[in-house]
Amino acid sequence: MLLAGLLTVLSMGFGLAQFSDVPAGHWAKEAVEALAAKGIIVGFPDGTYRGNETLTRYQAALLIYRLLQQIEEEMKAKGESPTMEAMSSEDIEALKNAVQELAAELAALGVRVSALEDSAATKEDIARLEAMIQELKAQPAPEPGMDQAALQDLADRVEAASIAADTALAQAQQLAEQLDALAQDVEGVKGDLASLQTQVEANAQAIQALNELAVLLNQDVLSLQDRVTALEKGLADLQGVDLEQFASKEDVAAVQEFAAALRSDLVGLSEKVSKLEGTVGDLSGKVSKLERNAFTISGSLNLRYQSSDGALSGYDLDRVIGGTIVSSGDTNGNGQVVDEADPIAAQSGATSATLNLKLQTGKLDATSSGGANTYPGLVQFSIRGTWTDPNVTNGGSTTPSLVIDSVATTLDVAQGQTLSFRFGQSVNTKFTEYVMDNETKSLGHGLVATLKGLPLGTTLTAAYGEKDPTTPNFDYFKALRLAVAPSDAFSIGFSYAQHDVAFAEVAGVDGSLGLGPVKLSGEYFRFGTNVFSTYSEGGYVRAELGPIKANYRGLALGAANPAGLSLDADNPYRDGQRGFTVETGLPVFGANLGLHYNVQMDGTFGTPSASAFKATLGLGLPAGFSLSAGATLASATAGEWFPATYSFAGVAGPATAADYATAINATLKHDGASGNALVKNLNLTLAYTNRTLLGGTTDALAAYGDYSGLALGPISVDKVVFRYNDSNLQNAAAGQTLKGGIKGGINLAGLPLAPSLTGEFATRVSDGGLSETKYGFGLKFGQFLFNKSVFEVKAAQYSATGLQITPAGTDTDKAFDASADHLYSTTPGAGGVLSGIYATWTYWDLSFTYGLFSDQPLSTTLSGIFGTPTPNYGRVFRIDYTVNF
């Protein structure tokens, strides 16, 4: 490699020649072409250079010979002698030094060759390699494509060779610089050649030493050549190995080209990433501002044609088929849809268009009108608007409706002090448990203002609005609260609210106090037409000491919503209660022991009317089971049972006398959702209550459960419920109930039209001639005629005996709830039947719907589809097209 580098340097600046296998851009292309142009190298007969093949000693001798002839001819052309006699002693000394440097380089080369020999494979290594190759050949043929591990190894070796070549090139360039310096020295002494000829003889000894050194160098070269020959012989032993099975030269070249392209791409990507990082930094600030000032528009556009006939009212159609176009939904906001009627009235066909629009913002940056102050994140609002085509003649709205949900803003009025306003129809606020308790249900339209950060942790809240803005009755409410909390251990608040039309008001004081482990809290309030003269009152005090909790309460009638200014029904105590309670919970030998003592008083303080002591014990068992037991001892002046109701935790308390009746009870449960459940998704409860052992006359038994999530191929069982209970085992005809239900389906999506079937059945029979039954079925085609086209038809019937079938206001949907002994109704009545059929075809957002309901059996209702329906019926046809945005 050093010799090639030397020849390359000596040939710089000569003419050019071309070889077919020297690629453009190769680092040695210019040197190869210069040597070829000078005649020092002539290539092979096929016009190739074969730069990757080994240079033999004969080829090296021929190249040196041609080089010496070229130098001699050039010197003769200049009239100079190429003999040693033409050189001065300084020239000879310089040449001697150069030769010595070359000898050092050759010695270093020898060290490198020795290292190569040391690292070269021995015959034993070659034998092991041959064995490994034979083993590889014996293995099954690999998947098509190159061996990635071999290619990676070749790539690593190519990279190492590239580094070595670069190093050799750098060394050659260093030698070129030395030779250039030597050439300059030769040019400088040409004028002194004549005077130096006489000194040639004096330098004979130096010439002789140089000759001896040349001999030594020649011997070193021969020794090195022998070593190389030995290496070549060792490599020849590998000629029987087919290395092409791992990777061909073309594969290696492809890897090299891919690596070069990859390096180029990485450089380009690095530059792009740097630019993107700068861009992302700029965008980050913009995005932060946009997020803070977020503004969204959403809503829907509905186009509708609807007609209906018949007259069916008073019934809740959700008990037959829920979620239909005839459902009025949960209009009273109690979470139930089966306690409200869904009337169908006659209406001729009409079209309508309804636009629902909602504008919602984040916290918008704002500036005061005078421009003196800026407020980041000041304003936040939500506006809903509804507009229905005013040409609708049958129940349509004639004027647009704009509803302000809420508009909120917060001002920094001073250091650590904020003043916030909230406007809109949702005036949700809570002062205390009994004064202005409207977190869930809005009291009306208006505003709430809150000033925080005043001295001593003081907060001032004011509310103002109209309870019934739909009528001009000026039904205003006004409320004010001052709360002081100088520390976490102490707080006190004063509240006042007024309702104009009712001429009612309520005022109260509340507070909390922490005394070490003891925590106290309470409230006292007055309400009526005048809180100072004509009023009723109520209040309570709570105390906690570790696991021990106690309270004292005294609430007059009407205290649940004093002055009509608290709409939420989550009050901790019921109206008309006076009494106290002490309760605690303790762990005992792995079980949970609960103790509860409750005293109820009459209208005057200090006179107990009833009391009850309850003890409960809960124990966890293996396989998802648990066991609980309890005992209640009650006494009352008016009878055995404890009639009052109470809940310390803030949820609705027991509502019947039986909740505090003297009794012993035990309950065994299996939780199907437990991680160690004996049967997954199976919930079981077995409960027994005995009142005879403590002087009563009844005992009760209940066994119920449900199972869900069963799948047998295309058949799925969504839920199975079962229940048996007897509220009085001493009288078998008094209170027995048997209930059962199942719902599921069959999915045949693999068949044409992708059909599926659904069905449900639920019934209960109770003593006294009471019964309820519901059944229904449906057929759905998921791919009806073409894609995204769905056709579905449902039919169902609900009937009751001895019960009111029309909504009673307290009805709940318990058809598939095993813990309840009814489906929908618990109110005695004449009973009846309700049935319906419902069909809908949907294509994307376009739907056609037909519904027919009547107070006749399902068979009679079905006959009315193509004939004349029974007198008490309601029929609806609707076309809907809805777009959400």
PyMOL commands that set and color helices and strands:
alter all, ss='L'
color gray80, all
select helices_A, chain A and resi 2-10+29-38+57-77+84-86+89-119+123-138+148-199+201-236+243-245+249-292+317-319+455-457+562-564+657-660+858-863
alter helices_A, ss='H'
color red, helices_A
select strands_A, chain A and resi 295-310+347-361+364-367+374-388+401-414+417-424+445-454+458-466+476-487+490-499+504-515+518-528+536-545+548-555+578-588+591-601+608-620+625-636+663-670+682-690+699-712+715-726+736-747+755-766+770-781+789-801+832-843+846-854+873-884
alter strands_A, ss='S'
color yellow, strands_A
deselect
rebuild
show_as cartoon
